[in-house]
């Protein structure tokens, strides 16, 4: 049991670092696949919902403390990813079909949580080119919530489906002997 705890703790630490580093890299490259929840997806799918939630929370809290504390409330989005992926993986094997469906579900769940936070913290705009779409929708009669939510769903469709599928493929590529280190002793 003691060895499992060490493996789980180390894996969660690596997953948090993965989220932070991939978030920085993809943000700098400006690609629509952010991958800043890949560590959360991996930890939740392998270890369960509680470690997934913890990895999600710590990733955003640490990033927020490094860059901007106003980003810390977005940890709720990353925590939701950990919870949903963890529950799906617990009920089903996190193979390509459940991973894709989970990614599609997260494409709506995450904006439902993140959009109100984004409106409160940043007024619904994120400083990217997609703000033009948001402002066009607002001028066309949509509320700032509707406009920002629609933009967020669009970007999350690419990001969350891609992240879940990549996570599934990475787990499939992991040696069974490595994954056995995380199994609970009975």
C-alpha positions in Angstrom: 0.0 0.0 0.0 2.8 2.4 0.8 4.4 2.0 -2.7 1.0 2.8 -4.3 0.8 6.0 -2.4 4.3 7.0 -3.6 3.4 6.2 -7.2 0.1 8.1 -7.0 1.6 11.1 -5.3 4.5 11.2 -7.9 2.1 10.8 -10.8 -0.2 13.6 -9.5 2.9 15.9 -9.2 3.9 15.1 -12.8 0.3 15.6 -14.0 0.2 19.1 -12.3 3.5 20.0 -14.0 2.2 18.6 -17.3 -0.9 20.8 -17.1 1.2 23.9 -16.4 3.9 23.3 -18.9 1.5 22.3 -21.7 -0.7 25.3 -21.0 2.3 27.6 -21.3 3.6 26.0 -24.5 0.3 25.9 -26.3 -0.6 29.4 -25.3 2.7 30.6 -26.6 2.2 28.8 -29.9 -1.4 30.1 -30.1 -2.9 26.7 -31.1 -6.6 25.9 -30.3 -5.6 22.7 -28.6 -4.6 24.0 -25.1 -3.9 20.6 -23.5 -3.8 22.4 -20.1 -6.0 19.6 -18.7 -4.2 16.6 -20.2 -2.6 15.9 -16.8 -6.0 16.1 -15.2 -7.5 13.7 -17.7 -4.6 11.2 -17.2 -4.7 11.3 -13.4 -8.5 11.1 -13.3 -8.7 8.2 -15.9 -5.9 6.2 -14.2 -6.4 7.1 -10.5 -10.0 8.2 -10.2 -12.1 11.3 -9.7 -10.6 12.5 -6.4 -7.0 12.6 -7.6 -8.3 14.1 -10.9 -10.1 16.9 -9.0 -6.9 17.6 -6.9 -4.7 17.7 -9.9 -7.1 20.1 -11.7 -7.3 22.4 -8.6 -3.6 22.5 -7.9 -2.7 23.1 -11.6 -4.9 26.3 -11.8 -4.0 27.5 -8.3 -0.3 27.2 -8.9 -0.6 28.8 -12.4 -2.7 31.6 -10.9 -0.2 32.3 -8.2 2.6 32.4 -10.8 0.8 34.5 -13.4 -2.4 36.1 -12.2 -4.5 35.4 -9.1 -7.6 36.4 -11.1 -7.2 33.1 -13.0 -7.5 31.0 -9.8 -11.4 30.7 -9.9 -11.0 28.9 -13.2 -9.8 25.9 -11.2 -13.4 25.0 -10.9 -13.4 24.1 -14.6 -10.3 21.9 -14.3 -11.8 20.3 -11.2 -14.9 19.5 -13.2 -12.7 17.8 -15.9 -11.1 15.6 -13.2 -14.5 14.7 -11.7 -16.2 13.9 -15.0 -13.3 12.0 -16.5 -12.8 10.1 -13.2 -16.4 9.1 -13.0 -16.6 8.0 -16.6 -13.3 6.0 -16.3 -14.6 4.4 -13.2 -17.9 3.3 -14.8 -16.5 2.5 -18.3 -13.0 1.8 -19.6 -11.5 5.1 -20.9 -11.3 3.8 -24.5 -11.7 5.9 -27.6 -15.5 6.0 -27.6 -16.0 6.9 -24.0 -13.1 9.4 -24.3 -14.7 11.1 -27.3 -18.1 11.2 -25.7 -16.6 12.6 -22.5 -14.7 15.2 -24.5 -18.0 16.3 -26.2 -19.8 16.5 -22.8 -16.9 18.5 -21.4 -17.2 20.9 -24.4 -20.4 22.1 -22.8 -19.8 21.5 -19.1 -16.6 23.5 -19.0 -18.0 26.6 -20.7 -21.1 26.4 -18.5 -18.8 26.7 -15.5 -16.1 28.9 -17.0 -18.3 31.5 -18.8 -19.8 33.1 -15.7 -16.3 33.2 -14.2 -14.9 34.8 -17.3 -17.7 37.3 -17.4 -17.2 38.2 -13.7 -13.3 38.4 -13.9 -12.8 39.6 -17.5 -16.1 40.9 -18.7 -16.6 37.9 -21.0 -13.6 38.8 -23.2 -10.3 36.9 -23.2 -8.0 39.2 -25.2 -7.9 37.0 -28.3 -9.2 37.4 -31.8 -12.3 35.5 -30.8 -13.4 38.6 -28.9 -14.5 39.9 -32.3 -17.0 37.1 -32.6 -18.2 37.8 -29.0 -18.7 41.5 -29.7 -20.4 40.8 -33.0 -22.9 38.4 -31.3 -23.5 41.0 -28.6 -24.2 43.7 -31.2 -26.5 41.2 -32.9 -28.7 40.9 -29.8 -27.1 38.1 -27.8 -26.3 38.6 -24.2 -22.6 38.7 -23.1 -23.2 35.3 -21.5 -24.7 33.8 -24.7 -22.0 35.2 -26.9 -19.1 34.2 -24.6 -20.6 30.7 -24.0 -20.9 30.1 -27.8 -17.3 31.1 -28.4 -16.2 28.9 -25.5 -18.1 25.9 -26.7 -16.5 26.2 -30.1 -12.9 26.3 -28.7 -13.7 23.6 -26.2 -15.0 21.2 -28.9 -11.5 21.1 -30.3 -9.7 21.2 -27.0 -11.6 18.8 -24.8 -12.3 16.2 -27.4 -8.7 16.3 -28.5 -7.4 16.2 -24.9 -9.6 13.3 -23.9 -8.6 11.3 -27.1 -4.9 12.0 -26.6 -5.2 11.0 -22.9 -6.9 7.7 -24.0 -4.2 7.0 -26.5 -1.4 7.8 -24.0 -3.0 5.4 -21.4 -3.3 2.7 -24.1 0.4 3.2 -24.9 1.5 2.9 -21.2 2.9 -0.5 -20.3 0.6 -2.6 -18.1 3.4 -3.1 -15.6 3.5 0.7 -15.1 -0.3 1.0 -14.8 -0.2 -1.9 -12.3 1.6 0.4 -9.8 -1.7 2.3 -9.4 -4.0 -0.6 -8.7 -5.5 -0.8 -5.3 -4.4 -3.8 -3.3 -7.3 -6.0 -2.3 
